[in-house]
Structures are given as C-alpha cells and as structure tokens.
Amino acid sequence: MLAGVGLMLLCSCGPRVREESQVVNESTENAVVETILSRRSIRRYQPQAVHRDTMQIILNCGINAPNGQNKQSWEIRVVDNPEFINGVSEIFKKENPKMAEDPNFKNMFRNAPTVVFIANDTSYDCSQIDCGLLGENMILAAQSMGIGSCCLASPTRFMATHPAAAEYLKRLDFPEGYQLLYCIAFGHPDEAPAAKPRKAEKIRYID
C-alpha cells in the first residue's frame, strides 16, 4: 500500500518538475518574455501617428491590467492631433529656450506623434500603482506590435504647473478628483537603442 502511495506521489510530482524545467529552458523562446526583455525606451520616432485601430488594442491591454479592488482608478486621454501636441510644445520651448536650439526638437514628447495621458484618482492611495500597471501593459502590448514607447514625467509636470499650458491641461478634460500623473509617447521607432545594464544585485531571495 505504501509503495502504491509512493508511486502515486512520484507520478504526480514528476510532470511538475518536467514542466518547470521546460519553462526555464524555453524562456528565451517565450513570446511574452522576449517582448519584456527586448523592449527599450524610444526617443526618436517616425512622423506618422500610430493607427487608431492599433492604439485601441494597446489601450484595451492597458485597462485589463490588475488594479486594486477593480476600482480602475485611472483616466486616459489619447492625443494624436498635431495642433495639440505642437501647440503645448511651443509654450514649452518658450520657457525652455535651450530646447529650441536643438535642430531635432519637434515636440516635448520626444517627438512622438501619439501621446497617452494618464491621470490618477487622488482619493485612492493605490491609484498611482494602478496607473503604473496600466502603463506597463500598454508599452508591452505596443512592443509586441512593433510600436515604440517612452514613459514621460517632465511634460506632464510642465502642463500641470505652468499657467500658459493650463488651456491644454483643461482640454484633456479629467474629472474632478483626478490629476495628471504621467504620459506615454507612442510611435513607429526611428532608432534601435541597446539595452542599459540592470542591477541584478538588487534582487535577493530571503530564506
């Protein structure tokens, strides 16, 4: 009887061991792993905006991110209108004249043709985490479809604090209680940067 139980346990454990080993060995061939490890922040883009059908897939991936209590404590605005992007960028250039000296400067969003603005619910203490998870889903979905991205904070700080940019912040039409947290530039990449080193020593297993 004991031998039978032992055989049953061995059989039940065997496939799990093989499965885990298989996952480790095939990790570099896993599409999700490959997407995560190959993604880079893109700061040079081709001029054409991301097609809205493609953006909708990216956005749908975003709102399917995990979030606290399913509050979905984010508000999202997508801008691919050159008048908006260039208009607020002109204000930024006036306040930052050194930026205007750069011949490659086209707009304050790393020259991206499509920008997603993300606001968090200030009444919910986990909302910023939710918005971060939302953004990560979007940039990984974009990478899987050949679309580059770059998460940006300085443009949103400028829009949120500079009086001359107030008109553009108002046009985003965030509801009361939400504040602009960050934005993500999207576009067709015009560069292929190398990976920057990661600090693996910051990972520790605690026994």
C-alpha positions in Angstrom: 0.0 0.0 0.0 2.8 2.4 1.0 4.6 1.5 -2.2 1.4 2.4 -4.2 1.1 5.7 -2.4 4.7 6.5 -3.1 4.3 5.6 -6.8 1.2 7.9 -7.0 3.2 10.8 -5.4 6.1 10.2 -7.7 3.8 10.3 -10.7 2.0 13.4 -9.5 5.3 15.3 -8.9 7.1 14.2 -12.0 5.2 16.2 -14.6 5.5 19.3 -12.5 9.3 19.0 -12.3 9.5 18.4 -16.1 7.1 21.3 -16.8 9.1 23.8 -14.6 12.3 22.6 -16.3 10.8 23.1 -19.7 9.7 26.6 -18.8 13.2 27.5 -17.7 14.8 26.0 -20.8 12.3 27.6 -23.2 12.1 31.0 -21.5 14.1 32.7 -24.3 11.6 31.3 -26.8 8.6 32.6 -24.9 6.9 35.5 -26.7 6.0 37.4 -23.5 9.5 37.0 -22.0 11.0 38.1 -25.3 8.8 41.2 -25.5 9.7 42.2 -22.0 13.5 41.7 -22.4 13.6 43.3 -25.9 11.7 46.5 -25.1 13.6 49.8 -25.0 12.5 53.4 -24.3 12.4 55.0 -27.7 13.2 58.7 -28.1 13.2 59.1 -31.9 10.1 58.4 -33.9 8.9 58.4 -37.5 6.4 61.2 -38.1 3.3 59.2 -38.8 0.9 58.7 -35.9 0.0 55.2 -34.6 -3.1 54.0 -36.4 -6.1 54.3 -34.1 -7.0 50.6 -34.5 -3.6 49.6 -33.3 -3.8 52.1 -30.4 -7.2 50.7 -29.4 -5.6 47.3 -28.9 -2.9 48.9 -26.8 -5.4 50.7 -24.7 -7.6 47.6 -24.3 -4.5 45.8 -22.9 -3.9 48.7 -20.6 -7.4 48.7 -19.0 -7.1 45.0 -18.5 -4.2 45.5 -16.1 -4.6 44.3 -12.5 -5.8 47.0 -10.2 -6.8 47.4 -6.6 -10.4 46.2 -5.8 -11.1 46.6 -9.5 -11.6 50.3 -9.0 -9.9 51.0 -12.3 -8.7 54.3 -10.7 -7.4 55.8 -13.9 -8.5 58.2 -16.6 -6.8 58.0 -20.0 -6.7 60.5 -22.8 -5.2 59.8 -26.2 -3.9 62.7 -28.4 -2.7 62.3 -31.9 -3.7 65.8 -33.0 -0.6 67.7 -34.2 -2.2 71.0 -33.3 -2.5 70.0 -29.6 1.0 68.4 -29.4 2.8 71.2 -31.3 0.8 73.9 -29.5 1.8 72.9 -26.0 5.3 72.2 -27.2 5.7 75.8 -28.4 4.8 77.0 -25.0 7.4 74.6 -23.5 10.1 75.9 -26.0 9.4 79.5 -24.9 10.0 78.6 -21.3 13.0 76.3 -22.2 14.9 78.2 -24.9 17.8 75.7 -24.9 15.4 73.1 -26.2 14.6 75.3 -29.2 18.3 75.3 -30.1 18.2 71.5 -30.8 17.5 71.1 -34.5 16.0 67.7 -33.8 13.4 69.0 -31.4 9.9 68.7 -32.8 7.8 68.4 -29.7 8.1 68.0 -25.9 7.0 64.3 -26.0 10.3 63.0 -27.5 8.9 64.0 -30.9 6.3 61.2 -30.7 3.2 61.6 -32.9 0.8 59.9 -30.4 0.7 60.6 -26.7 -1.4 58.9 -24.0 -2.0 61.0 -20.9 -2.8 59.1 -17.6 -4.4 60.6 -14.6 -4.8 59.0 -11.2 -7.6 59.2 -8.6 -6.3 61.3 -5.8 -8.8 59.9 -3.3 -7.4 56.3 -3.6 -4.0 55.6 -2.1 -3.2 52.8 -4.6 -4.2 54.7 -7.7 -0.7 55.5 -8.7 0.2 51.8 -8.6 -2.8 51.0 -10.7 -1.8 53.6 -13.3 1.7 52.2 -13.4 0.4 48.7 -14.1 -1.9 50.2 -16.8 1.1 51.8 -18.5 3.2 48.7 -18.3 0.6 46.7 -20.1 0.3 49.3 -22.8 4.1 49.6 -23.5 4.5 45.8 -23.6 1.5 45.4 -25.9 3.0 48.2 -28.2 6.3 46.5 -28.3 4.7 43.2 -29.4 3.2 45.0 -32.4 6.4 46.9 -33.3 5.3 50.2 -31.8 7.9 52.1 -29.7 7.1 53.9 -26.5 8.6 56.1 -23.7 7.1 56.9 -20.3 7.5 60.6 -19.6 7.0 62.7 -16.4 8.5 66.1 -17.2 6.0 67.1 -19.9 3.1 66.4 -17.5 4.7 68.3 -14.7 5.1 71.3 -17.1 1.4 71.0 -18.2 0.2 70.7 -14.6 2.2 73.6 -13.2 2.7 76.2 -15.9 -0.1 78.7 -16.3 0.4 79.1 -20.0 -0.2 75.4 -20.5 -3.4 75.4 -18.5 -5.5 75.5 -21.6 -4.1 72.2 -22.8 -4.5 70.5 -19.5 -8.1 71.7 -19.4 -8.7 70.2 -22.9 -7.8 66.8 -21.5 -11.0 67.0 -19.5 -10.1 65.0 -16.5 -12.9 64.7 -13.9 -12.7 66.4 -10.6 -10.5 64.4 -8.2 -8.1 63.2 -10.8 -4.6 64.6 -11.5 -2.3 64.2 -14.5 0.3 61.7 -13.4 2.4 60.9 -16.4 2.2 60.3 -20.1 3.5 57.8 -22.6 4.8 58.6 -26.0 4.0 56.1 -28.8 5.1 55.9 -32.4 7.0 53.9 -35.0 10.6 53.7 -33.8 13.3 55.6 -35.7 16.1 54.1 -33.6 17.1 50.8 -32.0 18.9 51.6 -28.7 20.9 49.0 -26.9 19.9 47.7 -23.5 21.2 49.5 -20.5 22.7 47.4 -17.7 20.4 46.2 -14.9 21.4 45.8 -11.3 20.8 42.2 -10.6 22.2 42.5 -7.1 19.1 44.4 -6.1 17.3 41.0 -6.2 17.6 38.8 -3.1 15.9 35.6 -2.0 15.0 35.6 1.7 15.1 32.1 3.3 
